[in-house]
Structures are given as C-alpha cells and as structure tokens.
Amino acid sequence: MASAEERLMEWLRDAHAAEQQAETMLTGVASRLENYPDLKARIEQHIRETQRQADLVRGCIERRGGSTSMIKDAGGKMMAFGQAMSGMFVGDEVMKGSIASYAFEAMEIASYRILVTTAEQVGDQETARICEQILQEEKAMADWLEQNLPNLTKAYLMREETPGATAKH
C-alpha cells in the first residue's frame, strides 16, 4: 500500500507527463490550423502555459527530492504524436481536435484537483499552491473551449459548405 507522500510523487510525475503530452498534441494541432485564427491563438497561448506548467510541476517533484519519469514523459509524447498525426487523416480535424482538447482539459482539471488535495493532506502547501494555479489555467482553457465551440462549429460548417474553402484546418 502506498502512502500519501508516495502517491503525491507518482501523481506529480503523471501530471508532468500529461503536460508533455499536451504540449506535443497542441503543437501538432496549432501547426496545421490555417482558417481558425482565434482557436490557433488560444492554443498557442495554452502551449506557453503548458510549457510553464511542466516546469512548475518538475520543480515540485525536484523540491520533494524526486525526478520526473522519463518513461511516462516519453509515453505521453508518443501518444500525443499519434493523436496529432491522426488529425491529418480526417476531414474534420479542427472539430475532432477541439473535442480531444476539451476532454484532455477535463482530465487535467481532475488531476490537479486531486494533486491539490493530496499536497494539502501531506502538508506541502507550496505544491498545493502551484497545482491550484495550474488548475485555474486548465479551467480557463476548458471554459474558453466550451464557450467557443458553438461559433467554431458554425465557422467549420460554413467553410465546409463554401466551394473552394478549406474547413478541415
């Protein structure tokens, strides 16, 4: 049976790997977006947030005397690469990518809620503070997606029905 301290380190490593995965996935999507400037700008902003979040989580792990998991980080990046590449083969990449991004944000929100609680449980207020800060950024991205999905969908459908226009990305 693992202690709360051990679980905190394990879950911090999972969060770091998830941030690595998110960066790879979002970078792949952003690199192909041509016709949705608001979405591209918000994704690029979130890529910068994600890079900083990975650094913050790594700092928490190292401050607690651990190191990130190369295996988890590599696995996350490989999964993200596959996700990003799969978008190239569908006709509605922007929509499927938006769905995947929203779902990924929900997973990260749940993960950071767990990390905040666990860090508080073991008395690591600095890790709790950092995870709460990251949680708010993940919620902001999920909220942005939720609020913008209707207009993005309308723009996609309009482009798809316009001769000569590219809707995919």
For each residue, the residues with C-beta under 8 A, 3 or more apart:
1:
2: 6 7 10
3: 6 7
4: 7 8 118 121 122
5: 8 9 122
6: 2 3 9 10
7: 2 3 4 10 11 118
8: 4 5 11 12 64 115 118 119 122 124 127
9: 5 6 12 13 61 64 66
10: 2 6 7 13 14
11: 7 8 14 15 111 114 115 118
12: 8 9 15 16 57 60 61 64 66 115 127
13: 9 10 16 17 61 66 68 69 72
14: 10 11 17 18 72 111
15: 11 12 18 19 57 108 111 112 115 131
16: 12 13 19 20 54 57 58 61 68 69 72 73
17: 13 14 20 21 68 69 72 73 75 76
18: 14 15 21 22 76 107 108 111
19: 15 16 22 23 50 51 53 54 57
20: 16 17 23 24 54 73 76 77 80
21: 17 18 24 25 76 77 79 80
22: 18 19 25 26 50 80 104 108
23: 19 20 26 27 47 50 51 54 80
24: 20 21 27 28 76 77 80 81 84
25: 21 22 28 29 80 83 84 100 101 104
26: 22 23 29 30 43 46 47 50 101
27: 23 24 30 31 47 84
28: 24 25 31 32 80 81 83 84 85 87
29: 25 26 32 33 43 84 87 93 97 101
30: 26 27 33 40 43 44 47
31: 27 28
32: 28 29 87 88 93 169
33: 29 30 36 39 40 43 94 169
34: 166 169
35: 94 155 159 165 166 167 169
36: 33 39 40 94 152 155 156 169
37: 40 41
38: 41 42 148
39: 33 36 42 43 94 98 148 152
40: 30 33 36 37 43 44
41: 37 38 44 45
42: 38 39 45 46 141 144 148
43: 26 29 30 33 39 40 46 47 101
44: 30 40 41 47 48
45: 41 42 48 49
46: 26 42 43 49 50 137 141
47: 23 26 27 30 43 44 50 51
48: 44 45 51 52
49: 45 46 52 53 137 141
50: 19 22 23 26 46 47 53 54
51: 19 23 47 48 54 55
52: 48 49 55 56
53: 19 49 50 56 57 134 137
54: 16 19 20 23 50 51 57 58
55: 51 52 58 59
56: 52 53 59 60 130 133 134
57: 12 15 16 19 53 54 60 61 130 134
58: 16 54 55 61 62 68
59: 55 56 62 63 130
60: 12 56 57 63 64 124 126 127 130 131
61: 9 12 13 16 57 58 64 66 67 68
62: 58 59 65 66 67
63: 59 60 126 127
64: 8 9 12 60 61 124 127
65: 62
66: 9 12 13 61 62
67: 61 62
68: 13 16 17 58 61 72 73
69: 13 16 17 72 73
70: 73 74
71: 74 75
72: 13 14 16 17 68 69 75 76
73: 16 17 20 68 69 70 76 77
74: 70 71 77 78
75: 17 71 72 78 79
76: 17 18 20 21 24 72 73 79 80
77: 20 21 24 73 74 80 81
78: 74 75 81 82
79: 21 75 76 82 83
80: 20 21 22 23 24 25 28 76 77 83 84
81: 24 28 77 78 84 85
82: 78 79 85 86
83: 25 28 79 80 86 87 100
84: 24 25 27 28 29 80 81 87
85: 28 81 82 88 89
86: 82 83 89 90
87: 28 29 32 83 84 90 93 96 97 169
88: 32 85 93
89: 85 86
90: 86 87 93 96 168
91: 167 168
92: 95 96 156 167 168
93: 29 32 87 88 90 96 97 168 169
94: 33 35 36 39 97 98 152 156 167 168 169
95: 92 98 99 152 153 156
96: 87 90 92 93 99 100
97: 29 87 93 94 100 101
98: 39 94 95 101 102 145 149 152
99: 95 96 102 103
100: 25 83 96 97 103 104
101: 25 26 29 43 97 98 104 105 141 145
102: 98 99 105 106 142 145 146 149
103: 99 100 106 107
104: 22 25 100 101 107 108
105: 101 102 108 109 138 139 141 142 145
106: 102 103 109 110 142
107: 18 103 104 110 111
108: 15 18 22 104 105 111 112 138
109: 105 106 112 113 135 138 139 142
110: 106 107 113 114
111: 11 14 15 18 107 108 114 115
112: 15 108 109 115 116 131 132 134 135 138
113: 109 110 116 117 135
114: 11 110 111 117 118
115: 8 11 12 15 111 112 118 119 127 128 131
116: 112 113 119 120 128 131 132 135
117: 113 114 120 121
118: 4 7 8 11 114 115 121 122
119: 8 115 116 122 124 125 127 128 131
120: 116 117 123 124 125 128
121: 4 117 118
122: 4 5 8 118 119
123: 120
124: 8 60 64 119 120 127 128
125: 119 120 128 129
126: 60 63 129 130
127: 8 12 60 63 64 115 119 124 130 131
128: 115 116 119 120 124 125 131 132
129: 125 126 132 133
130: 56 57 59 60 126 127 133 134
131: 15 60 112 115 116 119 127 128 134 135
132: 112 116 128 129 135 136
133: 56 129 130 136 137
134: 53 56 57 112 130 131 137 138
135: 109 112 113 116 131 132 138 139
136: 132 133 139 140
137: 46 49 53 133 134 140 141
138: 105 108 109 112 134 135 141 142
139: 105 109 135 136 142 143
140: 136 137 143 144
141: 42 46 49 101 105 137 138 144 145
142: 102 105 106 109 138 139 145 146
143: 139 140 146 147
144: 42 140 141 147 148
145: 98 101 102 105 141 142 148 149
146: 102 142 143 149
147: 143 144
148: 38 39 42 144 145 151 152
149: 98 102 145 146 152 153
150: 153 154
151: 148 154 155
152: 36 39 94 95 98 148 149 155 156
153: 95 149 150 156 157
154: 150 151 157 158
155: 35 36 151 152 158 159
156: 36 92 94 95 152 153 159 160 167
157: 153 154 160 161 167
158: 154 155 161 162
159: 35 155 156 162 165 166 167
160: 156 157 165 167
161: 157 158
162: 158 159 165
163:
164:
165: 35 159 160 162
166: 34 35 159 169
167: 35 91 92 94 156 157 159 160
168: 90 91 92 93 94
169: 32 33 34 35 36 87 93 94 166
